[in-house]
Amino acid sequence: MPTNPHDDAIRRKRLAAFLTAWDDTPSLRQWQGRALQRSRPLEWFGAAQYLHYEQLQTLFCRDAADTVRLTALLLGEVLVAHLGFAWCRSTVFPEEALQVRHCERTLLLHLPALVANALSQPQDDADTLEALFLTLLFDWLVWFGEYHWLAALGVADWEETAYIARFGVCPPPPLRRRLRLLLECDEERVIRNFGSAMLLPPFAVLEQNDWSAPESAVFDLERQFSRDYGADWRASAAQSMQERGMNPDA
């Protein structure tokens, strides 16, 4: 069942209260360099990870149940904004407003249950939520290449104009080749290494054309791949791409 206006209003009110409270906290006001209200849903979920890591729940939540629901709301905002989901209600849980469905695939998620299960694990910190997000990305969203700005470089029909239209930026050719070879060699390892924070291009790339952070991460990965896959991993990856009709330098 689709969500209803009452659900939307409640979510907007709770979200606005959290973002305002975060930006009104002096030590958090410029978290990651900007007000959270001016950031993307991806950064909102990053704030949720930081909230749990630093044990800041009492600053923003009434109790444990409110903590779970706020975290579920922020996770849902990422899925809706960036991964092709929509808010909904279901006939299985008709009273639960924090549910999402994928707009093209048969996938329904009860977000409070997912979050509560994740937070019940031995370590209740940022790594727990990061692991939950990456599990959703890899184990359930098997088509994630069309949504993830790095993984999209490795899809068979990659095309620069369409890529820029979707993500607003494109890695320069030398870095793009390096990324595509890494993805061809071990896509999942690349995405897990970058983590959920790199689902979308970072603000430094979008606003200052600053590629230093991705380049540093790529350099570290290349050293790891040389150690783990052998010195000729680039040649093997390039050959594999060519066999699939892809040009590593495209």
C-alpha positions, -999 to +999 in steps of 0.1 A: +000+000+000+013+035-007+022+058+022-003+084+032+000+122+037-002+117+075+029+095+074+048+120+053+040+148+077+052+128+107+084+118+090+091+154+078+085+168+113+108+142+130+135+147+104+134+185+107+136+183+145+166+160+143+185+181+117+177+213+136+189+199+169+220+186+153+229+219+137+221+237+170+247+216+188+280+236+186+303+206+185+283+191+156+273+223+137+300+219+111+302+181+112+319+171+079+322+208+069+286+219+065+253+221+083+234+188+082+203+206+069+223+215+038+235+180+033+221+149+015+202+120+030+234+100+026+251+124+051+220+122+074+226+085+077+263+092+082+252+114+111+232+085+125+263+063+124+282+090+142+254+094+168+257+057+177+294+056+176+297+085+200+267+074+221+249+107+215+214+091+215+202+110+246+208+143+228+183+135+201+160+107+212+136+101+241+143+065+246+156+033+230+125+029+209+128+065+196+165+058+188+155+029+166+128+048+148+150+078+142+177+056+128+152+037+106+138+070+093+173+082+083+181+049+067+148+051+048+156+086+036+188+072+020+170+044+003+143+066-011+166+094-022+194+074-037+184+037-042+151+037-060+128+030-030+095+046-020+078+049+014+049+026+019+027+006+042+021-031+037-008-055+044+016-075+066+023-045+089-005-021+081+002+001+112+039+007+105+048+039+086+085+032+084+084+007+055+099+010+020+095-009-012+116-008-043+099+009-072+109-018-098+118-049-078+098-071-054+114-059-022+097-047+010+117-036+040+104-031+076+130-006+086+126-005+124+129-043+126+161-042+105+176-014+126+166-030+159+182-063+149+214-046+138+216-025+170+210-056+191+243-071+179+273-070+204+287-037+191+263-008+189+284+016+169+289+031+135+303-002+121+270-019+129+250+005+107+277+005+080+275-033+079+237-031+077+238-007+048+264-027+029+244-059+034+214-041+019+235-030-010+252-063-018+229-090-006+195-075-015+202-048-041+221-070-065+216-044-093+234-017-072+257-008-101+232+015-115+230+035-083+265+035-069+287+062-085+318+039-084+302+006-093+285+024-122+319+028-139+320-010-143+287-017-160+288-030-195+269-001-210+289+026-192+287+059-211+302+092-198+273+115-208+247+094-190+270+089-161+275+127-156+238+133-160+231+108-132+259+116-107+268+152-116+305+145-121+328+119-136+363+109-125+391+122-148+403+096-173+434+084-155+416+079-122+386+064-141+408+038-157+423+029-123+389+026-107+375+005-136+404-020-133+399-023-096+362-029-101+369-055-127+393-073-104+371-073-073+340-051-073+326-060-039+360-054-022+363-020-038+328-009-027+332-023+008+365-005+011+350+028+002+319+021+024+285+037+023+299+072+025+310+068-011+276+058-024+275+092-040+304+116-050+317+134-019+309+171-016+346+180-021+345+164-056+312+181-065+320+215-051+357+219-054+367+193-079+389+179-053+398+143-061+424+138-034+403+115-011+392+091-039+428+091-053+443+083-020+418+054-014+425+041-049+463+042-043+458+022-011+436-004-028+460-008-057+488-017-032+465-042-015+455-058-049+492-061-059+499-079-027+468-101-027+462-108-064+498-105-078+517-078-097+498-085-130+463-080-116+459-049-139+467-068-170+443-096-160+415-071-153+421-053-186+419-086-205+388-096-187+371-063-196+382-066-233+367-101-234+334-086-223+336-060-250+346-032-227+375-007-232+393+000-199+402+035-212+366+045-223 
